[in-house]
Amino acid sequence: MARQQKTLFGLLALALLSPLEQLCPLGAKIDEGPELAVDQVREEAVLEAKFAELKAKYGVGDRRTLQVFFELFDLWIMLYRLNKADHALKEVVPACEWRRDDLSIKAVQALAFTRWKQGRYREALSRFHEMEGLLGKSPALCENIGHTYNAIGALDEAESYFQQAAVLVETRNGSAAGGVNKGGILLGLAAALERRDKLSEALAAAQSAYDFYQARDLERGWDSSLTAKAAMMVSKVLVRTESYTEAERKTKEAIRLFISTSGDDSPLLSGAYKRWGEILVKRNNLKKARTAFHNAYKLEAIKDAFDLTEIVVIHQHLTDCHMSKGGLDRDSFKKYFDTVNQVLQRVRNEVPQDG
């Protein structure tokens, strides 16, 4: 009986595959319209109120409630509201598991996305493979698995899944799925190639991804955070080839795009400001580098996915920028005390203490 139920569930999931090609690459539904952070925050407030109202009226397991939740979840992922998403999924996932329908799959996907954004990549990978077993392979799912293998350093597996995604895109050429996934697959391949020190190939793949997203932005008439992510990948490879002028230009472009599409408090900006600071140090512009690292520091201090290792790295960069004649310029460092104290408080509250 259990095997029959599993088979029926698998058949149901496969039958639902077309509408679920909303099983999109990491980034949820950012392709459906302009990414304007102010509008997203406003819509978030409306949907949060609606979700609370429907949950109180019909219960969390009702389809009407769940449909609003998944709309809200897409916004939370775009805005990196990871704590909100994680808290809500604790009751949404169990409420969806018994349904054995499209919402069950969406719940697994939502949990996988959240774990990925939290940096809990192995948990995300388990969920993505669970979806693969239920739905079979699709370009988006293969891409997501590839990105996750990339994140844990399993480069052979990552490259294999990106190649599978590329083949599936070709077989679905002209479909919505093919168009959406091409840039993401190129980005994934660029990341894998960069980590293998194949820098010329990585740069070519990253530039192709950037060109793809930029052309699509021009066609649609709005900017996207995906173009910013592609610009960051290009700048990463350019830094490694010591092409600092062009790397800085691409990084500044990414910062502008992240601010306009995700808001000036987006965690996506932390890595961009850190990259800019590193480039400015290479170009001996320590004054601007301090500002860039400080911006990265402030953003890391408020991220839902608190990463103490990354904070320590940024703190050290900032300290190095204030070293003069072998000593620390302590007076200039005072402006960072509020951020440092904020980090210390989070460490006390959130990081397990050994002794």
N, C-alpha and C positions, 0 to 999 in steps of 0.2 A: 504493500500500500504506500509506504513512504517513497519507494522508488517511482511508483506511478505518479504520486503527487509532484515529485521533483521534475519528472518528465513533462507533466502537464504545465508546470510553472515555466519550464524552459520553452515549451511551445508557445505559451501565452506571451512570454517576453519577446520571442522572435517575431510573433505576429504584430507586436507593438513597435517593432524596430523603426519603422518610418517616422512616426511622430516623435520617437525618442532619439532621432538624430539631433534633437536638442541635447543629447549626450555629447555636449560640445567640448572642445579642448579646454584646458585649465584657463578659467577666465569667465566662465558662465556666459551670459547673453550680452556681451559688450558689443556684438556686431549688429544689434537690432536698431540702434538709434544713436544720436550724438551722446557722448559721455560728458555730461556737465555736472560737476560735483554738487553745485548748489541745488540743482533740480533733483539729484539723487537723494540728497539729505531730506529735502521736502517730501519726496515720495516715500522715503523710509518711514517718516513719522506717520503718514497716512496709513500705510500698510501695517505698521505695528499696532495702531489703534484698531484697525479692521480685524487683524488676526486675533487680538485679545477679545474683541467683541464676539467673533464667531466661535472662539474656543469656549467662552463662557456660555454661549447660547446652545451650541450643538455638540461640544466636546472636541478634543484634539483629533480624534480618529475619523471625524466626518469629512467627506470629500470636499465640501465647500471650505471648511477650515484649512485643510491641507493644501488646496490649490492656492489660497492666499499666502500660506506659509512659504511655498516654493517660490512665489513671486518675490516675497520679502527676502528669502534666502539669497536669491540672485543679487539683490542689492547689497546685502550684508557682505557677500564675497567680494563684490566690486569695491566696497568701501572698507574692506578688511575689518569688519566687525566680528572678529573670530570668537571672542568670548560670548557674544550674544548668540551666534550660530551654534557654538558648542553646547551652551546651556539649553537652547530650544530643542536640539536634536536628541537630547537625553530622553525626551518624552515623545518626540515625533517618530524616531526610528522604531521603537517598540509598537507605536500605534499603527505604523505602516506595514510591519512585518507580516501580520496575519492576513492582510488584504489579498496578497498574491495577485497584484495587478500592476499597472504602470506606476502607481505611486510607491509601491514597494521598491521598484528599481530606482526611482528618483531619490528615495531616502538613502539607499546605498551610495548613489552618486554624490549626494550632498555630504554624507559623512566622509567619503573619500576626498572630496575637494577640501573640506575643512581640515582634515588631518594633514593634507599636503601643505596647505597654507600655514599650518602650525609648525611645519618642519618635522612632522611625525611621518616620515616618508614610508617606512616599512609597513605601518598600519594602513596608509593610503594604498600602497601596492597590493596588500591583501584584498582590500575592497575592490580595487580595479580588476584584479584577476577574478574575483567573485562575479563581477559584472560580465567579464569576458566569458566565463563559463555559462552564464545565463543567456547572453545575447549573441554570442559569437563575436567575431572581429569586425570593427568598423574603423574608418580612418581616424576619427576623433579618439576612440578608446585606445587604439594602438599608439597614437601620439601621446596620450596621457601616461600610458604605461612606460613609453620611451623616456618622457621627461622624468618620471619617478625613478627609473633605473639610473638615469643620468645623475640625479640628486644623491643617490647612495653610492655612486662611483662604479656601478656595474656597467661599464662602457660597451662591452660586447653585446649584452642584452639590450641596452639602449639603442645601439645602432641597428640591431636586428628589428626592433619594433618600429623604429622610424622608417626603415626600408619597407616593412610590411605596410605601414601607413601610406607611403608613397605609391606603392603598387595599387592599393585599394583606391587611392585618389584617381589614379590613371584609369582604372576600370569604371569609375563613376564620373568620368570627365564631363564637365558641363553641369553637374548637379550642384546643389547648394553645399553639400558636404565637401565636395572636392575644392570648391573655391575657398571655403572657410579654412580648411586645414593646411593648405599649401604653405602659407607663411610660417605656421607653427612647426611644421615638419622641418622646414629649412632652418628655423631657429634651433630646434633640437639637435639636428645634425651638426650645426655650427658649434654648439656647446660641446658635443662629444668629440669633434675634431680638435677643438681648442685644447681640451684636456689631454688629448693624445699628442699635443705639440705639432699638429699638422696645420700650421698657422695660415699658410696661403689658401689652403682648401677651406679652412674655417672662415677666413675673411670673405671669400667668395660666396659661401653659403649665407653668412650673416648679411652681407650686402644685398643678396638676392631677396632675403626675407624683408629687409628694410624697403627695398624698391617695391616689393609686392604690396606691403601695407601702405606705403606712401601713395602709390598709384590708386589704391582703393579709397584712401581718405580723400584724394582729389576728386575722384569720381562721385563719391557720396556727398562731399561738401562739408565734412567735419573731421576733426582730429580724433585719433584713438590712442589709448594707452598701449596697444599692441605695437604701433609704430615707435613709441618711446622704448618699449622693451627691445625691439629690433635695433634701435639706435644704441642702446646700452651694450648689446652683444657686439656690434661693430666696434664700439669704443674699447671694449675689453680686449679685443684682438689687436687693435691699433696700439694700445698701451704696451702690449707685449712685443710689438715690432718697433717700439720707441718712436712712433709717429704721433707725438704728443699734441701738435697743433690741431690736427684733424680729430684726434681722440677727444680733445677738449670741446671742439665744435659740436660733435655728436652728443657728448654728455650734457652740454648746456641745452641742446635741443630736447633731449629726453626730460630734463628737469622742467622745461617750459610745458611740455606735453603732459607730464604727470600732474603738474599743478592744475592745468586747465581741465583735465579729464577726471582726476581723482581727488583733488583738493590739496591744500598746502600742508595738511597733516597726514598725508598718505604714507604708509610704511614704504611704499615703492620709492619714495624720494630719499630715504636714508642711504640706500646703496648708491644712488646717483650722486648725492652730495659727497659721500665718501670717495667715490671714484674721482669726482672733480677735485677734491682736496689732494688726492694722491698725484694727479696730473699737475696741479699747481705747484706742489713741492718739487716735482721733477723740473719744472720751469722756473724754479727759484722765486716764486711769488708767494712767500710765506704769509703775508698779511691776508690775502684772499683765501689762502688755504685754511687759515684758522677759522674764518667765517664758515667755510664749507664744512669743515669737520664739526664745528659747533652745531650747525644745522642738523647734521647727521646724528650727533650725540642726542640732541633734544628729541628727535623723532624716535630713536631707539629706546629712549627712556619711557615713551608712552605707548609703545607697540603692545598689542594684545599678546602676540607671540614673543614674550620676553626672552632675549638671547644675550646672556651675560658675556659669553665669549666675544661676540661682535662688539659689545659695548667696551670691553677691555681693549680690543684692537683700536677702536676709534679714540678712546681715552689716551692711549699711547701715542697715536698720531698727533693728537692735539698737544700733548705734552712736548713732543719732539719739536713742534713748530714754535714753542716758546723757550727753547733752550738757546741761550746766548752766552758766549764766552765760557762754556762748560757748566753753566748753572741755569736754573729755572727762573724765568721772569715771573716772580710770584704775584706781583701787583696786577699784572695783566691777566693772570689766571683766575682772579677772584670773580670775574663775570660768569664763570662756569659753575660756581658753587651751588646755585639753585638746582641745576641739572644733576650735579653729582649727588646732592642730598636726595633728590627724587629717586635716583638709581639705588642709592643705599637703602632707602625705605622699601623699595620693591624687593631688593635682595633679602631683607629681613622678613618680609611678608610672604614671599613666593618661592624662594630658593631653599631647598632642604639643607639644614645645617648638620654637619658631621659630628660636631663635638661641643 
